Amino acid sequence: MNVLKSTSAALLFTAALISMPSMAQSSNTPQLTDPEIASVAVTANQIDVDYGKIALKKAKNEKARKFAQTMIDDHTAIIDQAVALANKLGVTPKDNAVTQSLLDGAKKTTKTLKGKKGKDFDKAYIDNEVGYHEAVISTVKNVLIPETQNAELKELLQSAVPLLEHHLEMAKTAQSNL
């Protein structure tokens, strides 16, 4: 396992949170508003859908392809739930520094993935998925859930954690087989 590759996604995601200008706020003030949290959640899920679509086109390993389809299906379902909840609550996800940092990191990762072929692509994709899911799980548990004010949004985030943890285990299994 290439620890450097799998942790790079985790570092990008964490760096997005650390670099937020609102970190200077008092500890009693949420660092992200609910609309900003919704934006981060939708963006993080969409990024993984996009990685899965790349993998469906480029992956040679059947397990990597199956994993990619699962990521597309499951993360699209989470996005649909988040959008439905936002519509119900009359909330529009609000772009923010974390969302932009995630998108910037995704551009770099996408370029790297698109530059690989065959087994090198399969390994890079799965290694990225391990690191990305580790970072997302940590961020959801330690930042997004604690800062969420709306009970329904918090419940949606909490309900996504077991699925994300399952994805991480699937990625680790695939990683050990590559």
Backbone as ProteinMPNN parsed JSONL, in Angstrom:
{"seq_chain_A": "MNVLKSTSAALLFTAALISMPSMAQSSNTPQLTDPEIASVAVTANQIDVDYGKIALKKAKNEKARKFAQTMIDDHTAIIDQAVALANKLGVTPKDNAVTQSLLDGAKKTTKTLKGKKGKDFDKAYIDNEVGYHEAVISTVKNVLIPETQNAELKELLQSAVPLLEHHLEMAKTAQSNL", "coords_chain_A": {"N_chain_A": [[0.847, -1.192, 0.0], [0.553, 2.186, -0.808], [1.265, 4.487, 1.285], [1.727, 7.216, 1.238], [0.274, 8.108, -1.036], [-2.393, 7.375, -0.32], [-2.815, 8.901, 1.907], [-2.671, 11.455, 0.941], [-5.085, 12.41, -0.113], [-6.56, 12.564, 2.224], [-5.131, 14.545, 3.553], [-5.528, 16.733, 1.841], [-8.297, 17.153, 2.122], [-8.48, 17.678, 4.874], [-6.814, 19.908, 5.014], [-8.372, 21.73, 3.689], [-10.295, 22.319, 5.582], [-8.744, 23.368, 7.659], [-7.706, 25.664, 6.551], [-9.713, 27.479, 6.549], [-11.009, 30.771, 6.841], [-12.727, 31.377, 8.924], [-11.83, 30.195, 11.183], [-10.786, 31.781, 13.079], [-12.83, 32.653, 14.604], [-14.752, 32.848, 17.685], [-14.828, 30.114, 20.053], [-17.442, 29.483, 20.631], [-18.941, 30.066, 18.448], [-20.242, 28.623, 15.527], [-18.074, 27.281, 13.039], [-18.793, 26.747, 10.504], [-21.743, 27.43, 8.729], [-25.049, 25.972, 8.549], [-25.982, 25.999, 5.782], [-23.452, 26.165, 4.554], [-22.272, 23.795, 5.448], [-23.95, 21.986, 4.195], [-23.203, 22.495, 1.557], [-20.513, 21.625, 1.592], [-20.92, 18.908, 2.133], [-22.452, 18.025, -0.108], [-20.667, 18.642, -2.164], [-18.385, 17.063, -1.488], [-19.461, 14.514, -1.808], [-20.184, 14.618, -4.539], [-17.688, 14.858, -5.73], [-16.654, 12.309, -5.251], [-18.42, 10.794, -6.781], [-17.69, 11.736, -9.294], [-15.015, 10.825, -9.424], [-15.573, 8.096, -9.488], [-16.851, 7.874, -11.969], [-14.746, 8.414, -13.7], [-13.205, 6.18, -13.098], [-14.847, 4.109, -14.056], [-14.494, 4.417, -16.766], [-11.747, 4.019, -17.082], [-10.672, 1.984, -15.45], [-9.256, -1.258, -15.216], [-9.318, -3.445, -13.604], [-11.735, -5.627, -12.349], [-12.828, -5.526, -9.759], [-12.203, -2.935, -8.991], [-13.742, -1.545, -10.835], [-16.323, -2.368, -10.093], [-16.403, -1.345, -7.509], [-16.233, 1.38, -8.138], [-18.709, 1.782, -9.422], [-20.412, 1.33, -7.284], [-19.692, 3.512, -5.685], [-20.595, 5.625, -7.275], [-23.382, 5.096, -7.337], [-24.116, 5.042, -4.54], [-23.152, 7.52, -3.518], [-24.475, 9.314, -5.146], [-27.068, 8.843, -4.281], [-26.877, 9.851, -1.663], [-26.417, 12.546, -2.226], [-28.86, 13.143, -3.473], [-30.588, 12.821, -1.268], [-29.622, 14.89, 0.375], [-30.141, 17.145, -1.204], [-32.934, 16.986, -1.39], [-33.589, 17.364, 1.311], [-32.547, 19.951, 1.703], [-34.221, 21.374, -0.033], [-36.69, 20.909, 1.223], [-36.272, 22.27, 3.617], [-35.936, 24.768, 2.663], [-33.409, 25.752, 2.161], [-30.46, 26.883, 0.645], [-27.522, 25.395, -0.416], [-24.442, 26.846, 0.521], [-21.703, 28.222, -1.039], [-18.288, 28.057, -0.021], [-15.075, 28.483, 1.647], [-14.114, 25.909, 2.253], [-15.521, 24.233, 0.482], [-14.532, 25.253, -1.959], [-11.811, 24.643, -1.679], [-11.945, 21.86, -1.618], [-12.829, 21.39, -4.228], [-10.638, 22.399, -5.653], [-8.655, 20.58, -4.856], [-9.777, 18.279, -5.921], [-9.561, 18.792, -8.647], [-6.8, 18.542, -9.032], [-6.402, 15.862, -8.266], [-8.03, 14.572, -10.126], [-6.697, 15.179, -12.5], [-4.315, 13.766, -12.049], [-5.335, 11.128, -11.87], [-6.445, 10.814, -14.433], [-4.15, 10.781, -15.925], [-3.08, 8.292, -15.641], [-2.83, 4.761, -16.44], [-4.199, 1.457, -16.954], [-3.097, -0.982, -14.631], [-1.735, 0.798, -12.997], [-3.51, 2.951, -12.918], [-5.737, 1.698, -11.643], [-4.668, 1.125, -9.102], [-3.959, 3.716, -8.217], [-6.502, 4.924, -8.17], [-7.932, 3.376, -6.242], [-6.233, 3.672, -4.004], [-6.529, 6.435, -3.622], [-9.247, 6.488, -2.968], [-9.277, 5.184, -0.486], [-7.83, 7.003, 1.151], [-9.416, 9.303, 0.761], [-11.953, 8.55, 1.786], [-11.239, 8.061, 4.45], [-10.559, 10.664, 5.256], [-12.99, 12.036, 4.786], [-14.784, 10.702, 6.524], [-13.642, 11.286, 9.029], [-13.873, 14.091, 9.006], [-16.651, 14.475, 8.764], [-17.536, 13.304, 11.174], [-16.075, 14.758, 13.15], [-16.174, 17.468, 12.576], [-18.311, 18.419, 10.801], [-20.776, 17.209, 11.789], [-20.706, 17.99, 14.611], [-20.866, 20.801, 14.271], [-23.242, 21.287, 12.991], [-26.394, 22.768, 13.08], [-29.117, 22.353, 12.465], [-31.424, 19.848, 13.171], [-32.373, 17.857, 11.387], [-30.541, 17.93, 9.27], [-28.251, 17.25, 10.671], [-28.967, 14.656, 11.405], [-29.054, 13.435, 8.878], [-26.34, 13.585, 8.147], [-25.245, 11.998, 10.202], [-26.454, 9.561, 9.586], [-25.178, 8.919, 7.264], [-22.618, 8.162, 7.963], [-22.183, 5.316, 8.692], [-22.407, 4.147, 6.122], [-20.32, 5.424, 4.747], [-18.19, 4.423, 6.237], [-18.422, 1.736, 5.56], [-17.811, 1.92, 2.846], [-15.127, 2.658, 3.087], [-14.034, 0.311, 4.174], [-14.555, -1.43, 2.04], [-12.913, -0.237, 0.102], [-10.388, -0.584, 1.264], [-10.234, -3.358, 1.222], [-10.259, -3.834, -1.546], [-7.907, -2.503, -2.128], [-6.002, -4.111, -0.883], [-6.049, -6.257, -2.564], [-4.953, -5.428, -4.911]], "CA_chain_A": [[0.0, 0.0, 0.0], [1.289, 3.424, -0.878], [0.712, 5.314, 2.36], [1.78, 8.61, 0.814], [-0.852, 8.371, -1.939], [-3.693, 7.271, 0.343], [-3.002, 9.979, 2.876], [-2.717, 12.766, 0.294], [-6.482, 12.839, -0.181], [-6.939, 12.937, 3.587], [-4.502, 15.823, 3.862], [-6.213, 17.778, 1.076], [-9.601, 17.405, 2.728], [-8.238, 18.308, 6.172], [-6.271, 21.243, 4.755], [-9.496, 22.591, 3.326], [-10.933, 22.776, 6.809], [-7.809, 24.161, 8.448], [-7.455, 26.943, 5.91], [-10.895, 28.353, 6.578], [-10.814, 32.022, 7.553], [-13.587, 31.482, 10.106], [-11.217, 29.526, 12.322], [-10.457, 32.795, 14.082], [-14.025, 32.971, 15.387], [-14.744, 32.306, 19.036], [-15.163, 28.688, 20.099], [-18.882, 29.332, 20.763], [-19.555, 30.331, 17.158], [-19.939, 27.575, 14.549], [-17.138, 27.688, 12.001], [-19.54, 26.608, 9.258], [-23.192, 27.489, 8.882], [-25.714, 24.807, 7.952], [-25.892, 26.025, 4.318], [-22.068, 25.858, 4.175], [-22.094, 22.366, 5.7], [-24.647, 21.303, 3.102], [-22.36, 22.638, 0.377], [-19.361, 20.729, 1.766], [-21.395, 17.525, 2.021], [-22.822, 17.745, -1.503], [-19.437, 18.695, -2.962], [-17.57, 15.885, -1.197], [-20.118, 13.363, -2.451], [-20.091, 14.762, -5.99], [-16.304, 14.561, -6.107], [-16.481, 10.856, -5.304], [-19.166, 10.345, -7.961], [-16.859, 12.061, -10.453], [-13.904, 9.865, -9.447], [-16.137, 6.816, -9.906], [-17.098, 7.928, -13.414], [-13.436, 8.257, -14.336], [-12.805, 4.787, -12.913], [-15.616, 3.245, -14.961], [-13.91, 4.542, -18.1], [-10.331, 3.679, -17.167], [-10.242, 0.834, -14.633], [-9.165, -2.572, -15.859], [-9.627, -4.428, -12.568], [-13.189, -5.736, -12.176], [-13.185, -5.067, -8.407], [-12.136, -1.468, -9.011], [-14.918, -1.089, -11.594], [-17.503, -2.599, -9.256], [-16.32, -0.362, -6.433], [-16.562, 2.68, -8.726], [-20.159, 1.855, -9.639], [-21.013, 1.476, -5.953], [-19.478, 4.893, -5.253], [-21.514, 6.465, -8.051], [-24.756, 4.853, -6.884], [-24.327, 5.418, -3.142], [-22.944, 8.953, -3.288], [-25.579, 10.011, -5.811], [-28.219, 8.735, -3.373], [-26.666, 10.794, -0.558], [-26.651, 13.882, -2.789], [-30.305, 13.289, -3.649], [-31.177, 13.028, 0.061], [-29.234, 16.216, 0.849], [-30.882, 18.14, -1.998], [-34.335, 16.914, -0.954], [-33.675, 17.998, 2.625], [-32.347, 21.393, 1.515], [-35.459, 21.907, -0.617], [-37.714, 20.862, 2.27], [-35.977, 23.297, 4.61], [-35.807, 26.061, 2.005], [-32.017, 26.169, 2.332], [-29.593, 26.719, -0.514], [-26.131, 25.195, -0.015], [-23.674, 28.078, 0.33], [-20.3, 28.051, -1.374], [-17.417, 28.544, 1.039], [-13.655, 28.171, 1.453], [-13.917, 24.458, 2.289], [-16.019, 23.727, -0.795], [-13.579, 25.631, -3.004], [-10.588, 23.872, -1.48], [-12.242, 20.493, -2.062], [-12.866, 21.408, -5.694], [-9.26, 22.567, -6.119], [-7.991, 19.287, -4.656], [-10.351, 17.318, -6.867], [-8.978, 19.061, -9.969], [-5.457, 17.954, -9.04], [-6.539, 14.403, -8.232], [-8.596, 14.166, -11.416], [-5.603, 15.244, -13.477], [-3.435, 12.636, -11.76], [-6.012, 9.883, -12.254], [-6.594, 10.749, -15.894], [-2.834, 10.552, -16.495], [-2.644, 6.911, -15.377], [-3.464, 3.725, -17.25], [-4.089, 0.061, -16.541], [-2.937, -1.306, -13.207], [-1.345, 2.017, -12.284], [-4.746, 3.69, -12.65], [-6.525, 0.972, -10.644], [-4.041, 1.324, -7.794], [-4.091, 5.126, -7.839], [-7.906, 5.187, -7.852], [-8.29, 2.751, -4.963], [-5.463, 4.35, -2.944], [-7.185, 7.712, -3.385], [-10.522, 6.231, -2.299], [-8.998, 4.894, 0.927], [-7.507, 8.269, 1.81], [-10.546, 10.22, 0.686], [-12.975, 8.127, 2.743], [-10.724, 8.305, 5.805], [-10.679, 12.093, 5.52], [-14.403, 12.416, 4.841], [-15.364, 10.162, 7.767], [-13.123, 12.089, 10.138], [-14.438, 15.434, 8.928], [-18.086, 14.408, 9.078], [-17.694, 13.02, 12.602], [-15.414, 15.692, 14.062], [-16.399, 18.871, 12.228], [-19.637, 18.736, 10.262], [-21.858, 16.86, 12.727], [-20.73, 18.874, 15.789], [-21.191, 22.189, 13.949], [-24.564, 21.383, 12.376], [-27.434, 23.25, 13.991], [-30.415, 21.781, 12.121], [-31.497, 18.447, 13.603], [-32.54, 16.955, 10.239], [-29.261, 17.884, 8.562], [-27.358, 16.475, 11.53], [-29.389, 13.257, 11.286], [-28.611, 12.966, 7.565], [-24.885, 13.377, 8.239], [-25.014, 10.835, 11.067], [-26.887, 8.346, 8.899], [-24.23, 8.629, 6.181], [-21.348, 7.655, 8.493], [-21.989, 3.866, 8.503], [-22.19, 3.864, 4.703], [-18.96, 5.859, 4.444], [-17.285, 3.447, 6.861], [-18.499, 0.54, 4.72], [-17.036, 2.242, 1.644], [-13.711, 2.605, 3.456], [-13.652, -1.106, 4.279], [-14.536, -1.955, 0.665], [-11.716, 0.295, -0.569], [-9.219, -1.247, 1.844], [-10.227, -4.728, 0.702], [-9.825, -3.748, -2.937], [-6.504, -2.083, -2.1], [-5.16, -5.25, -0.518], [-6.076, -7.205, -3.681], [-4.291, -4.864, -6.105]], "C_chain_A": [[0.881, 1.239, 0.0], [0.659, 4.395, 0.108], [0.697, 6.779, 1.953], [0.605, 8.962, -0.082], [-2.177, 8.369, -1.19], [-3.899, 8.366, 1.375], [-3.065, 11.345, 2.206], [-4.147, 13.284, 0.177], [-6.965, 13.286, 1.192], [-6.366, 14.302, 3.944], [-5.164, 16.964, 3.102], [-7.539, 18.152, 1.718], [-9.436, 18.138, 4.06], [-7.698, 19.723, 5.985], [-7.37, 22.225, 4.381], [-10.171, 23.146, 4.568], [-10.03, 23.695, 7.622], [-7.641, 25.557, 7.87], [-8.629, 27.902, 5.96], [-10.634, 29.622, 7.38], [-11.642, 32.11, 8.83], [-13.006, 30.785, 11.323], [-10.883, 30.527, 13.428], [-11.664, 33.166, 14.941], [-13.924, 32.359, 16.773], [-15.206, 30.857, 19.024], [-16.664, 28.457, 20.249], [-19.614, 29.502, 19.432], [-19.225, 29.194, 16.198], [-19.018, 28.115, 13.463], [-17.785, 27.589, 10.622], [-21.027, 26.724, 9.581], [-23.801, 26.235, 8.259], [-25.706, 24.85, 6.425], [-24.471, 25.734, 3.809], [-21.77, 24.378, 4.374], [-22.773, 21.562, 4.596], [-23.82, 21.362, 1.827], [-21.16, 21.696, 0.442], [-19.79, 19.283, 1.547], [-21.724, 17.164, 0.574], [-21.563, 17.705, -2.369], [-18.583, 17.46, -2.742], [-18.162, 14.639, -1.844], [-20.0, 13.432, -3.969], [-18.683, 14.456, -6.488], [-16.109, 13.055, -6.21], [-17.273, 10.235, -6.454], [-18.305, 10.567, -9.211], [-15.656, 11.123, -10.563], [-14.399, 8.502, -9.93], [-16.386, 6.77, -11.405], [-15.792, 7.797, -14.199], [-13.014, 6.788, -14.268], [-13.577, 3.846, -13.828], [-15.043, 3.286, -16.381], [-12.514, 3.94, -18.191], [-9.915, 2.399, -16.453], [-10.258, -0.452, -15.444], [-9.569, -3.673, -14.88], [-11.128, -4.437, -12.306], [-13.636, -5.265, -10.794], [-13.154, -3.542, -8.323], [-13.352, -0.898, -9.736], [-16.2, -1.247, -10.766], [-17.551, -1.588, -8.111], [-16.733, 1.018, -6.964], [-18.062, 2.829, -8.937], [-20.899, 2.011, -8.314], [-20.863, 2.911, -5.454], [-20.438, 5.831, -5.986], [-22.942, 6.326, -7.51], [-24.998, 5.387, -5.47], [-24.173, 6.919, -2.915], [-23.981, 9.799, -4.023], [-26.822, 9.974, -4.929], [-28.091, 9.704, -2.198], [-26.916, 12.223, -1.042], [-28.149, 14.128, -2.942], [-31.001, 13.537, -2.316], [-30.875, 14.433, 0.572], [-29.995, 17.31, 0.101], [-32.35, 18.152, -1.584], [-34.516, 17.599, 0.404], [-33.512, 19.513, 2.495], [-33.602, 22.042, 0.931], [-36.566, 21.961, 0.428], [-37.529, 21.999, 3.27], [-35.892, 24.697, 4.0], [-34.408, 26.634, 2.129], [-31.263, 25.924, 1.031], [-28.173, 26.501, -0.012], [-25.301, 26.424, -0.393], [-22.208, 27.746, 0.09], [-19.447, 28.661, -0.259], [-15.991, 28.087, 0.77], [-13.402, 26.667, 1.443], [-14.359, 23.84, 0.962], [-15.022, 24.031, -1.908], [-12.277, 24.851, -2.89], [-10.778, 22.418, -1.91], [-12.221, 20.411, -3.58], [-11.464, 21.566, -6.29], [-8.486, 21.253, -5.984], [-8.48, 18.245, -5.641], [-9.791, 17.534, -8.274], [-7.607, 18.404, -10.084], [-5.541, 16.426, -9.085], [-7.073, 13.881, -9.561], [-7.515, 14.156, -12.49], [-4.654, 14.064, -13.282], [-4.062, 11.329, -12.217], [-6.107, 9.745, -13.768], [-5.262, 10.474, -16.593], [-2.317, 9.131, -16.319], [-3.429, 5.94, -16.237], [-3.304, 2.373, -16.582], [-4.011, -0.132, -15.037], [-2.53, -0.091, -12.389], [-2.568, 2.869, -11.965], [-5.533, 3.021, -11.537], [-5.984, 1.219, -9.245], [-4.208, 2.762, -7.322], [-5.527, 5.457, -7.43], [-8.26, 4.633, -6.474], [-7.517, 3.389, -3.813], [-6.107, 5.696, -2.598], [-8.495, 7.513, -2.614], [-10.335, 5.911, -0.816], [-8.741, 6.203, 1.67], [-8.674, 9.234, 1.858], [-11.624, 9.839, 1.706], [-12.506, 8.296, 4.189], [-10.91, 9.772, 6.178], [-12.127, 12.53, 5.667], [-15.039, 11.94, 6.143], [-14.922, 11.005, 8.962], [-13.761, 13.475, 10.159], [-15.922, 15.449, 9.269], [-18.282, 14.233, 10.579], [-17.212, 14.161, 13.496], [-15.666, 17.165, 13.765], [-17.856, 19.107, 11.831], [-20.762, 18.42, 11.238], [-21.852, 17.78, 13.943], [-21.156, 20.313, 15.487], [-22.584, 22.369, 13.365], [-25.601, 21.772, 13.425], [-28.788, 22.59, 13.733], [-30.427, 20.282, 12.432], [-31.619, 17.484, 12.417], [-31.255, 16.831, 9.418], [-28.262, 17.052, 9.362], [-27.687, 14.985, 11.419], [-28.948, 12.662, 9.948], [-27.11, 12.682, 7.576], [-24.56, 12.142, 9.075], [-25.387, 9.536, 10.359], [-25.944, 7.964, 7.762], [-22.945, 7.976, 6.688], [-21.195, 6.139, 8.326], [-21.747, 3.484, 7.038], [-20.771, 4.265, 4.295], [-17.925, 4.899, 5.031], [-17.271, 2.139, 6.079], [-17.701, 0.754, 3.426], [-15.539, 2.147, 1.932], [-13.235, 1.157, 3.544], [-13.602, -1.76, 2.899], [-13.267, -1.502, -0.066], [-10.463, -0.374, -0.033], [-9.103, -2.682, 1.35], [-9.737, -4.737, -0.742], [-8.337, -3.392, -3.007], [-5.573, -3.264, -1.803], [-5.106, -6.3, -1.633], [-5.378, -6.68, -4.93], [-2.785, -5.021, -6.005]], "O_chain_A": [[1.857, 1.31, 0.747], [-0.346, 5.042, -0.189], [-0.24, 7.506, 2.283], [-0.004, 10.018, 0.095], [-3.002, 9.259, -1.395], [-5.036, 8.722, 1.685], [-3.478, 12.313, 2.845], [-4.388, 14.479, 0.352], [-7.694, 14.272, 1.309], [-7.042, 15.12, 4.567], [-5.345, 18.05, 3.654], [-7.864, 19.333, 1.843], [-10.156, 19.095, 4.344], [-8.081, 20.636, 6.717], [-7.303, 23.407, 4.719], [-10.571, 24.31, 4.598], [-10.491, 24.68, 8.2], [-7.455, 26.523, 8.611], [-8.538, 29.023, 5.46], [-10.094, 29.554, 8.484], [-11.281, 32.859, 9.738], [-13.624, 30.782, 12.387], [-10.719, 30.143, 14.586], [-11.526, 33.918, 15.906], [-13.113, 31.463, 17.011], [-15.892, 30.423, 18.099], [-17.13, 27.341, 20.017], [-20.779, 29.121, 19.309], [-18.057, 28.829, 16.058], [-19.159, 29.255, 13.021], [-17.369, 28.27, 9.685], [-21.503, 26.183, 10.579], [-23.126, 25.52, 7.519], [-25.444, 23.819, 5.805], [-24.306, 25.125, 2.752], [-21.084, 23.77, 3.552], [-22.224, 20.568, 4.12], [-23.745, 20.378, 1.092], [-20.831, 21.04, -0.546], [-19.108, 18.523, 0.86], [-21.315, 16.109, 0.089], [-21.42, 16.822, -3.215], [-18.103, 16.864, -3.706], [-17.428, 13.804, -2.371], [-19.744, 12.417, -4.617], [-18.513, 13.861, -7.552], [-15.472, 12.573, -7.146], [-16.832, 9.246, -7.039], [-18.208, 9.694, -10.073], [-15.313, 10.675, -11.657], [-13.712, 7.83, -10.7], [-16.157, 5.742, -12.042], [-15.75, 7.142, -15.24], [-12.529, 6.225, -15.249], [-13.008, 2.875, -14.326], [-15.105, 2.293, -17.107], [-12.127, 3.414, -19.235], [-8.906, 1.792, -16.814], [-11.158, -0.693, -16.249], [-10.099, -4.708, -15.284], [-11.728, -3.389, -12.069], [-14.706, -4.669, -10.662], [-13.992, -2.937, -7.655], [-13.924, 0.105, -9.31], [-17.051, -0.357, -10.749], [-18.609, -1.047, -7.789], [-17.492, 1.735, -6.312], [-18.625, 3.888, -8.66], [-21.891, 2.735, -8.23], [-21.792, 3.466, -4.868], [-21.023, 6.726, -5.377], [-23.619, 7.323, -7.259], [-25.971, 6.102, -5.231], [-24.972, 7.525, -2.201], [-24.327, 10.889, -3.565], [-27.549, 10.963, -4.839], [-29.078, 10.31, -1.782], [-27.553, 13.016, -0.348], [-28.648, 15.195, -2.584], [-31.905, 14.369, -2.235], [-31.748, 15.096, 1.134], [-30.441, 18.286, 0.704], [-32.944, 19.221, -1.442], [-35.487, 18.326, 0.614], [-34.259, 20.272, 3.112], [-33.998, 23.129, 1.352], [-37.298, 22.947, 0.51], [-38.499, 22.614, 3.715], [-35.789, 25.689, 4.721], [-34.231, 27.85, 2.194], [-31.417, 24.879, 0.399], [-27.658, 27.327, 0.742], [-25.442, 26.968, -1.488], [-21.561, 27.083, 0.9], [-19.834, 29.651, 0.363], [-15.726, 27.391, -0.211], [-12.55, 26.198, 0.689], [-13.646, 23.017, 0.39], [-14.704, 23.154, -2.712], [-11.705, 24.444, -3.901], [-9.879, 21.816, -2.496], [-11.662, 19.475, -4.151], [-11.14, 20.948, -7.304], [-7.75, 20.864, -6.891], [-7.704, 17.428, -6.136], [-9.57, 16.572, -9.01], [-7.288, 17.787, -11.1], [-4.829, 15.781, -9.855], [-6.609, 12.855, -10.059], [-7.435, 13.226, -13.292], [-4.239, 13.435, -14.255], [-3.409, 10.516, -12.871], [-5.871, 8.667, -14.313], [-5.244, 9.99, -17.724], [-1.231, 8.802, -16.797], [-4.53, 6.236, -16.701], [-2.409, 2.161, -15.764], [-4.762, 0.475, -14.274], [-2.925, 0.046, -11.231], [-2.664, 3.443, -10.881], [-5.955, 3.684, -10.59], [-6.744, 1.488, -8.315], [-4.557, 3.005, -6.167], [-5.747, 6.182, -6.46], [-8.823, 5.342, -5.64], [-8.09, 3.626, -2.749], [-6.216, 6.054, -1.426], [-8.809, 8.288, -1.71], [-11.144, 6.322, 0.016], [-9.364, 6.474, 2.697], [-8.9, 9.902, 2.866], [-12.148, 10.703, 2.408], [-13.306, 8.641, 5.059], [-11.361, 10.088, 7.279], [-12.458, 13.303, 6.566], [-15.758, 12.699, 6.794], [-15.739, 11.388, 9.8], [-14.144, 13.969, 11.219], [-16.392, 16.336, 9.981], [-19.094, 14.928, 11.189], [-17.864, 14.494, 14.485], [-15.402, 18.02, 14.609], [-18.55, 19.907, 12.458], [-21.615, 19.271, 11.491], [-22.905, 18.316, 14.289], [-21.74, 20.977, 16.344], [-23.06, 23.498, 13.255], [-25.672, 21.186, 14.505], [-29.525, 22.3, 14.675], [-29.54, 19.545, 12.002], [-31.028, 16.404, 12.442], [-30.925, 15.749, 8.931], [-27.52, 16.249, 8.798], [-26.784, 14.152, 11.346], [-28.516, 11.51, 9.894], [-26.667, 11.652, 7.069], [-23.706, 11.339, 8.703], [-24.705, 8.523, 10.518], [-25.917, 6.807, 7.342], [-22.253, 7.305, 5.922], [-20.148, 5.701, 7.85], [-20.956, 2.583, 6.759], [-20.099, 3.525, 3.577], [-16.912, 4.601, 4.399], [-16.225, 1.503, 5.949], [-16.995, -0.148, 2.975], [-14.776, 1.621, 1.121], [-12.16, 0.819, 3.048], [-12.704, -2.556, 2.621], [-12.63, -2.289, -0.766], [-9.561, -0.699, -0.806], [-8.002, -3.166, 1.089], [-8.897, -5.556, -1.112], [-7.603, -3.918, -3.843], [-4.502, -3.393, -2.396], [-4.208, -7.142, -1.643], [-5.227, -7.414, -5.906], [-2.06, -4.609, -6.909]]}, "name": "protein", "num_of_chains": 1, "seq": "MNVLKSTSAALLFTAALISMPSMAQSSNTPQLTDPEIASVAVTANQIDVDYGKIALKKAKNEKARKFAQTMIDDHTAIIDQAVALANKLGVTPKDNAVTQSLLDGAKKTTKTLKGKKGKDFDKAYIDNEVGYHEAVISTVKNVLIPETQNAELKELLQSAVPLLEHHLEMAKTAQSNL"}
